[in-house]
Amino acid sequence: MRLDKTVKTLSMVVVFAVFTAYGKGTPTPAHEAQQDQTFTILHTNDIHGNYMPFLTTTVSATS
């Protein structure tokens, strides 16, 4: 009987912790994020590790 009460209490504490922790992380809203971002895509077909960046457009990722 005491074990059942302990399990029930522990379950309630876990559920409470999950619901109160949900949403605590606040990501940056899109309108506050940096508008222009640059990233480099490396060629992955070079087996010697001489990766070189290449320019791309927003239309074609393989240009």
PQR file of N, CA, C, O and H, with PARSE charges and radii, in Angstrom:
ATOM      1  N   MET A   1       0.833  -1.192   0.000 -0.4000 1.5000
ATOM      2  CA  MET A   1       0.000   0.000   0.000 -0.0000 2.0000
ATOM      3  C   MET A   1       0.876   1.253   0.000  0.5500 1.7000
ATOM      4  O   MET A   1       0.594   2.212  -0.718 -0.5500 1.4000
ATOM      5  N   ARG A   2       1.934   1.241   0.804 -0.4000 1.5000
ATOM      6  CA  ARG A   2       2.818   2.402   0.883 -0.0000 2.0000
ATOM      7  C   ARG A   2       3.574   2.600  -0.431  0.5500 1.7000
ATOM      8  O   ARG A   2       3.814   3.733  -0.849 -0.5500 1.4000
ATOM      9  H   ARG A   2       2.163   0.461   1.387  0.4000 1.0000
ATOM     10  N   LEU A   3       3.948   1.496  -1.080 -0.4000 1.5000
ATOM     11  CA  LEU A   3       4.644   1.582  -2.361 -0.0000 2.0000
ATOM     12  C   LEU A   3       3.747   2.224  -3.417  0.5500 1.7000
ATOM     13  O   LEU A   3       4.220   3.026  -4.222 -0.5500 1.4000
ATOM     14  H   LEU A   3       3.753   0.575  -0.741  0.4000 1.0000
ATOM     15  N   ASP A   4       2.464   1.882  -3.423 -0.4000 1.5000
ATOM     16  CA  ASP A   4       1.526   2.473  -4.376 -0.0000 2.0000
ATOM     17  C   ASP A   4       1.435   3.983  -4.187  0.5500 1.7000
ATOM     18  O   ASP A   4       1.402   4.735  -5.160 -0.5500 1.4000
ATOM     19  H   ASP A   4       2.080   1.230  -2.769  0.4000 1.0000
ATOM     20  N   LYS A   5       1.396   4.418  -2.941 -0.4000 1.5000
ATOM     21  CA  LYS A   5       1.317   5.851  -2.652 -0.0000 2.0000
ATOM     22  C   LYS A   5       2.602   6.557  -3.091  0.5500 1.7000
ATOM     23  O   LYS A   5       2.558   7.673  -3.610 -0.5500 1.4000
ATOM     24  H   LYS A   5       1.423   3.807  -2.151  0.4000 1.0000
ATOM     25  N   THR A   6       3.736   5.904  -2.880 -0.4000 1.5000
ATOM     26  CA  THR A   6       5.018   6.482  -3.280 -0.0000 2.0000
ATOM     27  C   THR A   6       5.104   6.611  -4.796  0.5500 1.7000
ATOM     28  O   THR A   6       5.554   7.634  -5.312 -0.5500 1.4000
ATOM     29  H   THR A   6       3.771   4.998  -2.458  0.4000 1.0000
ATOM     30  N   VAL A   7       4.675   5.576  -5.504 -0.4000 1.5000
ATOM     31  CA  VAL A   7       4.691   5.606  -6.970 -0.0000 2.0000
ATOM     32  C   VAL A   7       3.747   6.684  -7.483  0.5500 1.7000
ATOM     33  O   VAL A   7       4.089   7.407  -8.419 -0.5500 1.4000
ATOM     34  H   VAL A   7       4.310   4.745  -5.084  0.4000 1.0000
ATOM     35  N   LYS A   8       2.580   6.802  -6.893 -0.4000 1.5000
ATOM     36  CA  LYS A   8       1.616   7.814  -7.311 -0.0000 2.0000
ATOM     37  C   LYS A   8       2.172   9.215  -7.076  0.5500 1.7000
ATOM     38  O   LYS A   8       2.051  10.087  -7.938 -0.5500 1.4000
ATOM     39  H   LYS A   8       2.302   6.215  -6.133  0.4000 1.0000
ATOM     40  N   THR A   9       2.777   9.431  -5.918 -0.4000 1.5000
ATOM     41  CA  THR A   9       3.349  10.736  -5.605 -0.0000 2.0000
ATOM     42  C   THR A   9       4.493  11.071  -6.554  0.5500 1.7000
ATOM     43  O   THR A   9       4.585  12.191  -7.057 -0.5500 1.4000
ATOM     44  H   THR A   9       2.875   8.723  -5.219  0.4000 1.0000
ATOM     45  N   LEU A  10       5.355  10.101  -6.793 -0.4000 1.5000
ATOM     46  CA  LEU A  10       6.472  10.314  -7.707 -0.0000 2.0000
ATOM     47  C   LEU A  10       5.970  10.606  -9.118  0.5500 1.7000
ATOM     48  O   LEU A  10       6.518  11.470  -9.803 -0.5500 1.4000
ATOM     49  H   LEU A  10       5.280   9.192  -6.384  0.4000 1.0000
ATOM     50  N   SER A  11       4.951   9.905  -9.550 -0.4000 1.5000
ATOM     51  CA  SER A  11       4.376  10.140 -10.875 -0.0000 2.0000
ATOM     52  C   SER A  11       3.812  11.551 -10.985  0.5500 1.7000
ATOM     53  O   SER A  11       3.993  12.219 -12.003 -0.5500 1.4000
ATOM     54  H   SER A  11       4.506   9.204  -8.994  0.4000 1.0000
ATOM     55  N   MET A  12       3.140  11.996  -9.951 -0.4000 1.5000
ATOM     56  CA  MET A  12       2.574  13.342  -9.953 -0.0000 2.0000
ATOM     57  C   MET A  12       3.670  14.402  -9.996  0.5500 1.7000
ATOM     58  O   MET A  12       3.527  15.420 -10.673 -0.5500 1.4000
ATOM     59  H   MET A  12       2.993  11.454  -9.124  0.4000 1.0000
ATOM     60  N   VAL A  13       4.758  14.164  -9.277 -0.4000 1.5000
ATOM     61  CA  VAL A  13       5.879  15.106  -9.281 -0.0000 2.0000
ATOM     62  C   VAL A  13       6.510  15.178 -10.670  0.5500 1.7000
ATOM     63  O   VAL A  13       6.833  16.264 -11.152 -0.5500 1.4000
ATOM     64  H   VAL A  13       4.875  13.337  -8.728  0.4000 1.0000
ATOM     65  N   VAL A  14       6.684  14.033 -11.308 -0.4000 1.5000
ATOM     66  CA  VAL A  14       7.271  14.006 -12.651 -0.0000 2.0000
ATOM     67  C   VAL A  14       6.369  14.728 -13.646  0.5500 1.7000
ATOM     68  O   VAL A  14       6.851  15.523 -14.452 -0.5500 1.4000
ATOM     69  H   VAL A  14       6.422  13.151 -10.916  0.4000 1.0000
ATOM     70  N   VAL A  15       5.081  14.463 -13.598 -0.4000 1.5000
ATOM     71  CA  VAL A  15       4.138  15.127 -14.502 -0.0000 2.0000
ATOM     72  C   VAL A  15       4.147  16.633 -14.261  0.5500 1.7000
ATOM     73  O   VAL A  15       4.146  17.410 -15.216 -0.5500 1.4000
ATOM     74  H   VAL A  15       4.690  13.816 -12.942  0.4000 1.0000
ATOM     75  N   PHE A  16       4.157  17.046 -13.016 -0.4000 1.5000
ATOM     76  CA  PHE A  16       4.204  18.470 -12.688 -0.0000 2.0000
ATOM     77  C   PHE A  16       5.486  19.103 -13.224  0.5500 1.7000
ATOM     78  O   PHE A  16       5.452  20.199 -13.785 -0.5500 1.4000
ATOM     79  H   PHE A  16       4.157  16.415 -12.241  0.4000 1.0000
ATOM     80  N   ALA A  17       6.612  18.416 -13.052 -0.4000 1.5000
ATOM     81  CA  ALA A  17       7.895  18.946 -13.523 -0.0000 2.0000
ATOM     82  C   ALA A  17       7.912  19.083 -15.040  0.5500 1.7000
ATOM     83  O   ALA A  17       8.430  20.065 -15.572 -0.5500 1.4000
ATOM     84  H   ALA A  17       6.640  17.527 -12.596  0.4000 1.0000
ATOM     85  N   VAL A  18       7.349  18.106 -15.731 -0.4000 1.5000
ATOM     86  CA  VAL A  18       7.322  18.160 -17.197 -0.0000 2.0000
ATOM     87  C   VAL A  18       6.462  19.323 -17.669  0.5500 1.7000
ATOM     88  O   VAL A  18       6.875  20.072 -18.554 -0.5500 1.4000
ATOM     89  H   VAL A  18       6.928  17.308 -15.299  0.4000 1.0000
ATOM     90  N   PHE A  19       5.279  19.486 -17.099 -0.4000 1.5000
ATOM     91  CA  PHE A  19       4.389  20.550 -17.538 -0.0000 2.0000
ATOM     92  C   PHE A  19       4.900  21.933 -17.170  0.5500 1.7000
ATOM     93  O   PHE A  19       4.667  22.882 -17.917 -0.5500 1.4000
ATOM     94  H   PHE A  19       4.943  18.877 -16.380  0.4000 1.0000
ATOM     95  N   THR A  20       5.578  22.077 -16.059 -0.4000 1.5000
ATOM     96  CA  THR A  20       6.099  23.395 -15.699 -0.0000 2.0000
ATOM     97  C   THR A  20       7.367  23.731 -16.471  0.5500 1.7000
ATOM     98  O   THR A  20       7.662  24.908 -16.677 -0.5500 1.4000
ATOM     99  H   THR A  20       5.768  21.306 -15.452  0.4000 1.0000
ATOM    100  N   ALA A  21       8.121  22.730 -16.902 -0.4000 1.5000
ATOM    101  CA  ALA A  21       9.346  22.989 -17.662 -0.0000 2.0000
ATOM    102  C   ALA A  21       9.064  23.206 -19.140  0.5500 1.7000
ATOM    103  O   ALA A  21       9.889  23.785 -19.847 -0.5500 1.4000
ATOM    104  H   ALA A  21       7.882  21.774 -16.735  0.4000 1.0000
ATOM    105  N   TYR A  22       7.921  22.752 -19.614 -0.4000 1.5000
ATOM    106  CA  TYR A  22       7.584  22.873 -21.030 -0.0000 2.0000
ATOM    107  C   TYR A  22       7.454  24.349 -21.403  0.5500 1.7000
ATOM    108  O   TYR A  22       6.733  25.101 -20.747 -0.5500 1.4000
ATOM    109  H   TYR A  22       7.251  22.281 -19.040  0.4000 1.0000
ATOM    110  N   GLY A  23       8.139  24.747 -22.437 -0.4000 1.5000
ATOM    111  CA  GLY A  23       8.030  26.122 -22.909 -0.0000 2.0000
ATOM    112  C   GLY A  23       8.971  27.090 -22.228  0.5500 1.7000
ATOM    113  O   GLY A  23       8.899  28.289 -22.500 -0.5500 1.4000
ATOM    114  H   GLY A  23       8.724  24.136 -22.970  0.4000 1.0000
ATOM    115  N   LYS A  24       9.848  26.631 -21.360 -0.4000 1.5000
ATOM    116  CA  LYS A  24      10.777  27.534 -20.689 -0.0000 2.0000
ATOM    117  C   LYS A  24      11.841  28.044 -21.645  0.5500 1.7000
ATOM    118  O   LYS A  24      12.321  29.168 -21.500 -0.5500 1.4000
ATOM    119  H   LYS A  24       9.907  25.657 -21.140  0.4000 1.0000
ATOM    120  N   GLY A  25      12.211  27.230 -22.616 -0.4000 1.5000
ATOM    121  CA  GLY A  25      13.181  27.681 -23.613 -0.0000 2.0000
ATOM    122  C   GLY A  25      12.475  28.566 -24.620  0.5500 1.7000
ATOM    123  O   GLY A  25      11.476  28.156 -25.212 -0.5500 1.4000
ATOM    124  H   GLY A  25      11.821  26.316 -22.734  0.4000 1.0000
ATOM    125  N   THR A  26      12.976  29.766 -24.822 -0.4000 1.5000
ATOM    126  CA  THR A  26      12.333  30.675 -25.755 -0.0000 2.0000
ATOM    127  C   THR A  26      13.265  30.926 -26.929  0.5500 1.7000
ATOM    128  O   THR A  26      14.260  31.636 -26.786 -0.5500 1.4000
ATOM    129  H   THR A  26      13.787  30.099 -24.342  0.4000 1.0000
ATOM    130  N   PRO A  27      12.957  30.355 -28.084 -0.5600 1.5000
ATOM    131  CA  PRO A  27      13.786  30.598 -29.257  0.2800 2.0000
ATOM    132  C   PRO A  27      13.628  32.037 -29.743  0.5500 1.7000
ATOM    133  O   PRO A  27      12.627  32.691 -29.450 -0.5500 1.4000
ATOM    134  N   THR A  28      14.598  32.514 -30.470 -0.4000 1.5000
ATOM    135  CA  THR A  28      14.533  33.861 -31.016 -0.0000 2.0000
ATOM    136  C   THR A  28      13.439  33.923 -32.076  0.5500 1.7000
ATOM    137  O   THR A  28      13.427  33.108 -32.999 -0.5500 1.4000
ATOM    138  H   THR A  28      15.411  31.982 -30.708  0.4000 1.0000
ATOM    139  N   PRO A  29      12.521  34.879 -31.955 -0.5600 1.5000
ATOM    140  CA  PRO A  29      11.481  35.016 -32.977  0.2800 2.0000
ATOM    141  C   PRO A  29      12.097  35.327 -34.336  0.5500 1.7000
ATOM    142  O   PRO A  29      13.176  35.915 -34.417 -0.5500 1.4000
ATOM    143  N   ALA A  30      11.416  34.935 -35.388 -0.4000 1.5000
ATOM    144  CA  ALA A  30      11.946  35.101 -36.741 -0.0000 2.0000
ATOM    145  C   ALA A  30      12.210  36.564 -37.072  0.5500 1.7000
ATOM    146  O   ALA A  30      13.182  36.874 -37.761 -0.5500 1.4000
ATOM    147  H   ALA A  30      10.539  34.458 -35.323  0.4000 1.0000
ATOM    148  N   HIS A  31      11.361  37.466 -36.591 -0.4000 1.5000
ATOM    149  CA  HIS A  31      11.546  38.873 -36.928 -0.0000 2.0000
ATOM    150  C   HIS A  31      12.734  39.491 -36.192  0.5500 1.7000
ATOM    151  O   HIS A  31      13.191  40.568 -36.575 -0.5500 1.4000
ATOM    152  H   HIS A  31      10.572  37.214 -36.031  0.4000 1.0000
ATOM    153  N   GLU A  32      13.246  38.837 -35.145 -0.4000 1.5000
ATOM    154  CA  GLU A  32      14.414  39.335 -34.430 -0.0000 2.0000
ATOM    155  C   GLU A  32      15.698  38.641 -34.865  0.5500 1.7000
ATOM    156  O   GLU A  32      16.790  39.061 -34.483 -0.5500 1.4000
ATOM    157  H   GLU A  32      12.874  37.962 -34.834  0.4000 1.0000
ATOM    158  N   ALA A  33      15.577  37.600 -35.647 -0.4000 1.5000
ATOM    159  CA  ALA A  33      16.759  36.860 -36.090 -0.0000 2.0000
ATOM    160  C   ALA A  33      17.507  37.669 -37.144  0.5500 1.7000
ATOM    161  O   ALA A  33      16.937  38.538 -37.804 -0.5500 1.4000
ATOM    162  H   ALA A  33      14.689  37.259 -35.958  0.4000 1.0000
ATOM    163  N   GLN A  34      18.776  37.368 -37.286 -0.4000 1.5000
ATOM    164  CA  GLN A  34      19.579  38.038 -38.301 -0.0000 2.0000
ATOM    165  C   GLN A  34      19.031  37.681 -39.680  0.5500 1.7000
ATOM    166  O   GLN A  34      18.790  36.511 -39.975 -0.5500 1.4000
ATOM    167  H   GLN A  34      19.239  36.663 -36.750  0.4000 1.0000
ATOM    168  N   GLN A  35      18.838  38.686 -40.515 -0.4000 1.5000
ATOM    169  CA  GLN A  35      18.222  38.457 -41.818 -0.0000 2.0000
ATOM    170  C   GLN A  35      19.176  37.803 -42.811  0.5500 1.7000
ATOM    171  O   GLN A  35      18.807  36.832 -43.471 -0.5500 1.4000
ATOM    172  H   GLN A  35      19.034  39.637 -40.276  0.4000 1.0000
ATOM    173  N   ASP A  36      20.390  38.320 -42.924 -0.4000 1.5000
ATOM    174  CA  ASP A  36      21.347  37.789 -43.888 -0.0000 2.0000
ATOM    175  C   ASP A  36      22.307  36.846 -43.192  0.5500 1.7000
ATOM    176  O   ASP A  36      22.991  37.227 -42.242 -0.5500 1.4000
ATOM    177  H   ASP A  36      20.689  39.109 -42.387  0.4000 1.0000
ATOM    178  N   GLN A  37      22.352  35.628 -43.665 -0.4000 1.5000
ATOM    179  CA  GLN A  37      23.249  34.642 -43.086 -0.0000 2.0000
ATOM    180  C   GLN A  37      24.042  33.994 -44.205  0.5500 1.7000
ATOM    181  O   GLN A  37      23.537  33.799 -45.310 -0.5500 1.4000
ATOM    182  H   GLN A  37      21.797  35.319 -44.437  0.4000 1.0000
ATOM    183  N   THR A  38      25.283  33.665 -43.908 -0.4000 1.5000
ATOM    184  CA  THR A  38      26.159  33.035 -44.885 -0.0000 2.0000
ATOM    185  C   THR A  38      26.644  31.711 -44.339  0.5500 1.7000
ATOM    186  O   THR A  38      27.035  31.619 -43.176 -0.5500 1.4000
ATOM    187  H   THR A  38      25.694  33.823 -43.010  0.4000 1.0000
ATOM    188  N   PHE A  39      26.621  30.695 -45.167 -0.4000 1.5000
ATOM    189  CA  PHE A  39      27.202  29.422 -44.776 -0.0000 2.0000
ATOM    190  C   PHE A  39      27.936  28.850 -45.975  0.5500 1.7000
ATOM    191  O   PHE A  39      27.630  29.178 -47.121 -0.5500 1.4000
ATOM    192  H   PHE A  39      26.304  30.770 -46.113  0.4000 1.0000
ATOM    193  N   THR A  40      28.895  28.005 -45.703 -0.4000 1.5000
ATOM    194  CA  THR A  40      29.742  27.441 -46.739 -0.0000 2.0000
ATOM    195  C   THR A  40      29.441  25.963 -46.904  0.5500 1.7000
ATOM    196  O   THR A  40      29.406  25.211 -45.931 -0.5500 1.4000
ATOM    197  H   THR A  40      29.144  27.738 -44.772  0.4000 1.0000
ATOM    198  N   ILE A  41      29.224  25.555 -48.151 -0.4000 1.5000
ATOM    199  CA  ILE A  41      29.024  24.146 -48.465 -0.0000 2.0000
ATOM    200  C   ILE A  41      30.340  23.617 -49.011  0.5500 1.7000
ATOM    201  O   ILE A  41      30.898  24.184 -49.951 -0.5500 1.4000
ATOM    202  H   ILE A  41      29.253  26.167 -48.942  0.4000 1.0000
ATOM    203  N   LEU A  42      30.830  22.552 -48.437 -0.4000 1.5000
ATOM    204  CA  LEU A  42      32.091  21.979 -48.874 -0.0000 2.0000
ATOM    205  C   LEU A  42      31.847  20.813 -49.818  0.5500 1.7000
ATOM    206  O   LEU A  42      30.875  20.071 -49.676 -0.5500 1.4000
ATOM    207  H   LEU A  42      30.377  22.092 -47.673  0.4000 1.0000
ATOM    208  N   HIS A  43      32.745  20.666 -50.783 -0.4000 1.5000
ATOM    209  CA  HIS A  43      32.681  19.493 -51.647 -0.0000 2.0000
ATOM    210  C   HIS A  43      32.970  18.262 -50.799  0.5500 1.7000
ATOM    211  O   HIS A  43      33.905  18.266 -49.999 -0.5500 1.4000
ATOM    212  H   HIS A  43      33.534  21.270 -50.898  0.4000 1.0000
ATOM    213  N   THR A  44      32.196  17.239 -50.962 -0.4000 1.5000
ATOM    214  CA  THR A  44      32.397  16.032 -50.156 -0.0000 2.0000
ATOM    215  C   THR A  44      32.934  14.870 -50.973  0.5500 1.7000
ATOM    216  O   THR A  44      33.014  13.749 -50.470 -0.5500 1.4000
ATOM    217  H   THR A  44      31.436  17.236 -51.612  0.4000 1.0000
ATOM    218  N   ASN A  45      33.303  15.116 -52.219 -0.4000 1.5000
ATOM    219  CA  ASN A  45      33.788  14.021 -53.048 -0.0000 2.0000
ATOM    220  C   ASN A  45      35.316  13.956 -53.095  0.5500 1.7000
ATOM    221  O   ASN A  45      35.871  13.161 -53.853 -0.5500 1.4000
ATOM    222  H   ASN A  45      33.238  16.026 -52.627  0.4000 1.0000
ATOM    223  N   ASP A  46      35.996  14.769 -52.309 -0.4000 1.5000
ATOM    224  CA  ASP A  46      37.455  14.760 -52.278 -0.0000 2.0000
ATOM    225  C   ASP A  46      37.912  13.812 -51.175  0.5500 1.7000
ATOM    226  O   ASP A  46      37.748  14.110 -49.992 -0.5500 1.4000
ATOM    227  H   ASP A  46      35.546  15.415 -51.693  0.4000 1.0000
ATOM    228  N   ILE A  47      38.483  12.678 -51.556 -0.4000 1.5000
ATOM    229  CA  ILE A  47      38.848  11.669 -50.562 -0.0000 2.0000
ATOM    230  C   ILE A  47      40.131  12.006 -49.817  0.5500 1.7000
ATOM    231  O   ILE A  47      40.483  11.319 -48.858 -0.5500 1.4000
ATOM    232  H   ILE A  47      38.616  12.437 -52.517  0.4000 1.0000
ATOM    233  N   HIS A  48      40.843  13.061 -50.243 -0.4000 1.5000
ATOM    234  CA  HIS A  48      42.099  13.423 -49.593 -0.0000 2.0000
ATOM    235  C   HIS A  48      41.925  14.511 -48.538  0.5500 1.7000
ATOM    236  O   HIS A  48      42.905  14.910 -47.908 -0.5500 1.4000
ATOM    237  H   HIS A  48      40.558  13.619 -51.022  0.4000 1.0000
ATOM    238  N   GLY A  49      40.731  14.990 -48.336 -0.4000 1.5000
ATOM    239  CA  GLY A  49      40.474  15.983 -47.307 -0.0000 2.0000
ATOM    240  C   GLY A  49      40.739  17.404 -47.741  0.5500 1.7000
ATOM    241  O   GLY A  49      40.765  18.301 -46.898 -0.5500 1.4000
ATOM    242  H   GLY A  49      39.936  14.666 -48.848  0.4000 1.0000
ATOM    243  N   ASN A  50      40.938  17.645 -49.025 -0.4000 1.5000
ATOM    244  CA  ASN A  50      41.153  19.004 -49.523 -0.0000 2.0000
ATOM    245  C   ASN A  50      39.806  19.615 -49.901  0.5500 1.7000
ATOM    246  O   ASN A  50      39.513  19.823 -51.078 -0.5500 1.4000
ATOM    247  H   ASN A  50      40.917  16.916 -49.710  0.4000 1.0000
ATOM    248  N   TYR A  51      39.013  19.892 -48.908 -0.4000 1.5000
ATOM    249  CA  TYR A  51      37.675  20.412 -49.155 -0.0000 2.0000
ATOM    250  C   TYR A  51      37.755  21.876 -49.552  0.5500 1.7000
ATOM    251  O   TYR A  51      38.442  22.664 -48.901 -0.5500 1.4000
ATOM    252  H   TYR A  51      39.251  19.723 -47.952  0.4000 1.0000
ATOM    253  N   MET A  52      37.069  22.235 -50.600 -0.4000 1.5000
ATOM    254  CA  MET A  52      37.062  23.600 -51.088 -0.0000 2.0000
ATOM    255  C   MET A  52      35.629  24.109 -51.116  0.5500 1.7000
ATOM    256  O   MET A  52      34.727  23.402 -51.566 -0.5500 1.4000
ATOM    257  H   MET A  52      36.511  21.595 -51.129  0.4000 1.0000
ATOM    258  N   PRO A  53      35.411  25.326 -50.640 -0.5600 1.5000
ATOM    259  CA  PRO A  53      34.056  25.886 -50.690  0.2800 2.0000
ATOM    260  C   PRO A  53      33.677  26.256 -52.124  0.5500 1.7000
ATOM    261  O   PRO A  53      34.544  26.543 -52.949 -0.5500 1.4000
ATOM    262  N   PHE A  54      32.399  26.245 -52.407 -0.4000 1.5000
ATOM    263  CA  PHE A  54      31.933  26.705 -53.708 -0.0000 2.0000
ATOM    264  C   PHE A  54      30.722  27.586 -53.503  0.5500 1.7000
ATOM    265  O   PHE A  54      29.957  27.404 -52.556 -0.5500 1.4000
ATOM    266  H   PHE A  54      31.694  26.012 -51.737  0.4000 1.0000
ATOM    267  N   LEU A  55      30.556  28.539 -54.395 -0.4000 1.5000
ATOM    268  CA  LEU A  55      29.446  29.477 -54.297 -0.0000 2.0000
ATOM    269  C   LEU A  55      28.188  28.829 -54.842  0.5500 1.7000
ATOM    270  O   LEU A  55      28.238  28.017 -55.766 -0.5500 1.4000
ATOM    271  H   LEU A  55      31.178  28.687 -55.164  0.4000 1.0000
ATOM    272  N   THR A  56      27.079  29.193 -54.266 -0.4000 1.5000
ATOM    273  CA  THR A  56      25.798  28.668 -54.713 -0.0000 2.0000
ATOM    274  C   THR A  56      24.784  29.792 -54.749  0.5500 1.7000
ATOM    275  O   THR A  56      25.006  30.856 -54.171 -0.5500 1.4000
ATOM    276  H   THR A  56      27.038  29.852 -53.515  0.4000 1.0000
ATOM    277  N   THR A  57      23.693  29.563 -55.413 -0.4000 1.5000
ATOM    278  CA  THR A  57      22.610  30.533 -55.453 -0.0000 2.0000
ATOM    279  C   THR A  57      21.446  29.976 -54.651  0.5500 1.7000
ATOM    280  O   THR A  57      21.466  28.822 -54.223 -0.5500 1.4000
ATOM    281  H   THR A  57      23.513  28.698 -55.883  0.4000 1.0000
ATOM    282  N   THR A  58      20.454  30.790 -54.457 -0.4000 1.5000
ATOM    283  CA  THR A  58      19.276  30.319 -53.722 -0.0000 2.0000
ATOM    284  C   THR A  58      18.432  29.385 -54.572  0.5500 1.7000
ATOM    285  O   THR A  58      17.566  28.684 -54.048 -0.5500 1.4000
ATOM    286  H   THR A  58      20.438  31.728 -54.805  0.4000 1.0000
ATOM    287  N   VAL A  59      18.675  29.366 -55.886 -0.4000 1.5000
ATOM    288  CA  VAL A  59      17.885  28.531 -56.787 -0.0000 2.0000
ATOM    289  C   VAL A  59      18.463  27.130 -56.887  0.5500 1.7000
ATOM    290  O   VAL A  59      17.724  26.145 -56.879 -0.5500 1.4000
ATOM    291  H   VAL A  59      19.378  29.936 -56.311  0.4000 1.0000
ATOM    292  N   SER A  60      19.793  27.039 -56.982 -0.4000 1.5000
ATOM    293  CA  SER A  60      20.422  25.746 -57.205 -0.0000 2.0000
ATOM    294  C   SER A  60      21.541  25.535 -56.195  0.5500 1.7000
ATOM    295  O   SER A  60      22.481  26.328 -56.132 -0.5500 1.4000
ATOM    296  H   SER A  60      20.394  27.838 -56.989  0.4000 1.0000
ATOM    297  N   ALA A  61      21.446  24.493 -55.423 -0.4000 1.5000
ATOM    298  CA  ALA A  61      22.476  24.198 -54.426 -0.0000 2.0000
ATOM    299  C   ALA A  61      23.681  23.513 -55.041  0.5500 1.7000
ATOM    300  O   ALA A  61      24.676  23.289 -54.351 -0.5500 1.4000
ATOM    301  H   ALA A  61      20.683  23.849 -55.474  0.4000 1.0000
ATOM    302  N   THR A  62      23.618  23.174 -56.317 -0.4000 1.5000
ATOM    303  CA  THR A  62      24.733  22.478 -56.960 -0.0000 2.0000
ATOM    304  C   THR A  62      25.440  23.347 -57.983  0.5500 1.7000
ATOM    305  O   THR A  62      26.259  22.841 -58.750 -0.5500 1.4000
ATOM    306  H   THR A  62      22.810  23.356 -56.877  0.4000 1.0000
ATOM    307  N   SER A  63      25.149  24.639 -58.019 -0.4000 1.5000
ATOM    308  CA  SER A  63      25.767  25.509 -59.027 -0.0000 2.0000
ATOM    309  C   SER A  63      27.186  25.865 -58.660  0.5500 1.7000
ATOM    310  O   SER A  63      27.852  26.589 -59.400 -0.5500 1.4000
ATOM    311  H   SER A  63      24.483  25.051 -57.396  0.4000 1.0000
TER
END
